[in-house]
């Protein structure tokens, strides 16, 4: 699995109480994406909006914890959402 998607999958595990979070998590877990760009192309608008909120929260948390690698990896996906 792509490292960036691994970080994303781990972050999404904190948001599985939402059906959309579960849907995105299943996409990552059940399919081998070559990279985060390929993954983002398979998201619908609802999933993109949800992921946008989750990533903002998760990146802020990573920055507060001074986990720069996690912040960079999650930011790669975040930038592709637009």
Secondary structure by P-SEA (a helix, b strand, c coil): ccaaaaaaaaaaccccccaaaaaaaaaaaccccccaaaaaaaccaaaaaaaaaaaaaaaaaaaaacaaaaaaaaaaaaaacc
